[in-house]
Amino acid sequence: MYVTKFVDNTQYGQSSVVQYASYLEKESLAQGGNTRQFSAYLDKQNDVVRVEGREYFFNGESEHFGTEDLVKRIDSNVRGLKRREARYYTFSISPSAEELTHLRRTIADTRQALVDAGEDVPDTLEDDLMRRYLKDYAKQCMDAYARNFGHPEIHDNHDLLWYGMVEKDRYWKNHDPEVRTNARIDRKIALLQKHLGKGQDEKLQQQIAALERKYVRESKVRVGGSDEILRPMMSKTGDNWHIHIMVSRRDITNSINLSPNANGRGSSRHVLNGKAVRVGFDREAYKIACEKTFDRLFAHQRLQTESYEASKCLRRQSAFAFERQRIKDRAVRRREAVEFQRLSYGGYREYFEQLLQSERLEGRQLLQLKRQLVRQLQRLDPHLDTEELMSYNLEELQNEIQRLEDSQDLSMPMMGHGMLASLGDRAIQTSGLQGYHPVTTTYRMLRRGVVMHRAVDRRREIFEHWVDIYMEAWYKENYTFESIAAYRQADILLAQNQYLEQNLEGASALLVNANDMGAKIELDWVKAFQQSSWPQREQDMIQFCAREVFGPDAEGVRSFAAYEQMTRERLLPHVARQHLQNLKQNCSCTSLDRLRQQIEYLPEERAAKLRAAFETFLQKQDGTLRQLKGILENTQLTVHAKEEALLKLSLGNKDLIRCLGDMRSGMLKILEKLYPKMRGTELSERLGKLTAGLQNVVRDRKQFMAKEVIDTFIERELPGYVPLIEKQSQLEELLHDLIPDAEKYAERLKEVRDELSRRLAPTVKQAFERHGQRLFGPEVHLHNEHDFMAYVERHIAPEQVKTYRDSLRTVYPQIEERRRELVQEFVKTLPQDQLDIVRRQQRYINAHIDRRYPASVAKKKKEELQRLVASKISRPLPKTEYKIFGAKERQQIINRATQRTAQSVKTILPVTPRQIAFKAATQLIKILTKGF
């Protein structure tokens, strides 16, 4: 949360508020994008008619104040003020990106609730709700503003004369340095263009082109900005919601002066009418109050570096302390984003489990869950009244669920005994369902109708899923490297590390990150062993230290408080402080060697048991830590040799490669070691320059590997190569590679699935209709697997059902052939730049090699590609030895995947909408019981 400075009218050189209010109103109209409204405003500025769709000023009384209302009231509320004294103050409140993200998730919750209720969702819902939230928040902030004065007659925003306006966008202004730079370039270009046609046109054109290259574009000065040239009143990229506040210096009664720029910070040593009162305004306390208000109002969990007070304390410690904490907080926010995406596009079961495991639930969550429960009960019995159910307590809701359970028919339908059994809970969770509240998405899916091709899709997806798993396991077992992507990643890390060595006095970020990961693994192991085998470690260490200092008298001392009391009673103050400090050091344990040493402090019999348990514990752990220590502690290896050994070790370890690639953390630790007293602004500037340099290194190395290495190999060794994408799962992987944003990927994936299903439906219908007529006669018309199995169950003897079910094997190849054609047609519609990314991926290159060449030749081609990539990286890495992946291995994998698919399908149970509603209601009542 960012609160700007309080600017009074004297700094604007204005005596009236009309200029500032008019400026805000014009900006509001410009944001609406309605030229007619904007023109009407400019032509009729004094017209009091309210224009529909326009944003107006608001305060605690109303939300439809025009400029005339605001000017009239603030300009007249100046009794007793001199001409050159401040008459009003302006400031803005700007929620941070994390706070706006939190509000957008709440809006997504509301949108899903409307969809679940069957109501139409307006296109402007997100903007309308955001304005509503920010207006409510502004009123609370003005309450805090009033209380911060500490005046006995000023209690909340109703005692102030203030107005606010919520704005969605920010604009580049004429006085911005970047815009002024572009304006100067425009003038120079215009001057040169006047001389065109008078000779030396070629030279003038070159000068104009050189000037055009100097234009400042938004992408150069703003993360995620567009490539457009910066112009006045051009909207800034990003989420720019903010609130403008104008508040009169006099209170609502025009009798009390209230200045937020008063130098006092709320001193209570002043007397008014015989009573002690506070004087002044604590601006820092107001910023903190605004943050706490947001957290309370919107149930927001604020991290340390997002808090004004906590971040200020961290910066006082050192710039490095703040940067370290910011790295941790960013990791937390990334995990939250992943969790939100999982809830948005995942299954309802994980959502319930998360709520059941929560330590506490907020009141807003409880109310939402109760509404969800009421909706489930209404699905079981539409005649129930919503308001009456919302007034029930938990016991009454449980009785209602029991009544519905006794009265509802929740038995398995006939369709559940057929092939539709593959559409149970597991299929519903993985069928691409959307929505932040997955509780009702299953019912919505079934309500649209379950058709046969969904069952076919599910069976195919399960089979291909297990094929991919077993194929990956085979490659990991028989190949040194899984793909050339490992080489490219190693090349990028080496190039980045070389760049940092040149700029950080030869320090290696890879070694720094490796040491950090080793320490982290060690600490995790120490905590795990302590929790499982030695939970009283701290008490035992306190007892050992007490016996060492005080002898047998301290046998019963097993807590820090008891040790502190004994030292203060028996020792001099400075000696006691030293012993307490030594105790804290002796009780801490962050390494395995220290843990072994502490075990030896115990009596022999107990120490022997713990030694045995410790060795057993170490044998169960993986060998990553031992390998890391072996590399880092080897004094015979040079720095570069250690880096290469670490990269070799990381090729099969995703956690290690992620840790080694965290260059920002490595840079921060190196800078802290080199320049321990560096200031925060200097540190941020240095990190920014280094980060920009690393990004350039990554871009250059990726382009080199793509164009100079892989494209060269394809042109020389694989003439006529075109990526072959036949399966829908391959198409979905392709979309995932091309669309990094999870939300956009989910939307695009749903569109593609729906389009493929729509175009595949005629083929499915025709195939089943022909198959049904061939078996049962021309008068029978069956359109999908559900119709087929329902007909078989009604007209065929039970002992023959399996035979007819097996006959569907002749239908599936026709459907899959048409699916392959549709997938290939879709791939051809992709832009050329995206196709280039696809054709350079090794899985498609290997698939082309395997399809076109015999196994022995294919092996040589793959080795040649990998040798070519390996020869182009900055330092050599170990060579790969391939085993031939032939027809025998392929058939083994297909057989294993077929068996696993059959097992998966057998374990799936079908459900009905009523069963889903009842299950949801049961789970919700458990969560509500815990919450209340």
Buried (B, 14 or more C-beta within 10 A) or exposed (E): BEBEEBBBBEEBEBBBBBEBBBEBBBBBBBBBEBEEBBEBBEEEBEEEEEBEEBBBBBBBEEBEBBBBBBBBBBBEBBEEBEEEBBBBBBBBBBBBEBBBBBBBBBBBBBBBBEBBEEEEEEEEBBBEBBBEBBBEBBBBBBBBBBBBBBBEEBEBBBBBBBBBBBBBBBBBEEEBEBBBBBBEBBEBBEEBEEEEEEEEEEEBEEBBEEBEEEBBBBEEBBEEBBEEBBBBEBBBBBBBBBBBBBBBBBBBEBEBBBBBEBEEBBEEEEEEEEEEBBBBBBBEBBBBBBBBBBBEBBBBEBBBBBBBEBBEEBBEEBBBBBBBBBBEBBEEBEEBBEEBBBBBBBBBBBBBEEBEEEEEBEEEBBEBBBBBBBBBBBBBEEEBEEEEBEEBEBEEBBEBBEEBEEEBEBEEEEBBBBBBBBBBBBBBBBBBBBBBBBBBBBBBBBEEEBBBBBBBBBBBBBBBBBBBBBBEEBBEEEBBBEBBBBBBBBBBBBBBBBBBBEBBEEBBBBBBBBBBBBBBBBBEBBEEBBEEBBEEBBBBBBBBBBBEBBEEEBEEBBBBEBBBEBBBEBBEEEEBEEBBEEBEEBBEBEBBEBBEEBBEBBEEEEBEEBBEBBEEBEEEBEEBBEBBBEBBEEEEBEBBEBBBBBBBBBBBBEEBBEBBBBBBBBBBBBBBEEBEEBEBEEBBEBBEEBEEBBEEBBEEBEEBBBEEBBBEBBEEBBEEBBBBBBBBBBBBBBBEEBBEEBBEBBBBBBEBBEEBBEBBBEBBBBBBBEBBBEBBEEEBEBBBBBBBBBBBBEEBEEEEBEEBBEBBEEBBEBBBEBBBBBBBEBBEEBEEEBBEBBBBBBBBBBBBBBEEBEEEEBBEBBBEBBEBBBEBBEEEBEEBEBEEBBEEBBEEBBEBBEEBBEEBBEEBEBBBBBBBBBBBBBBBBEBBEBBE
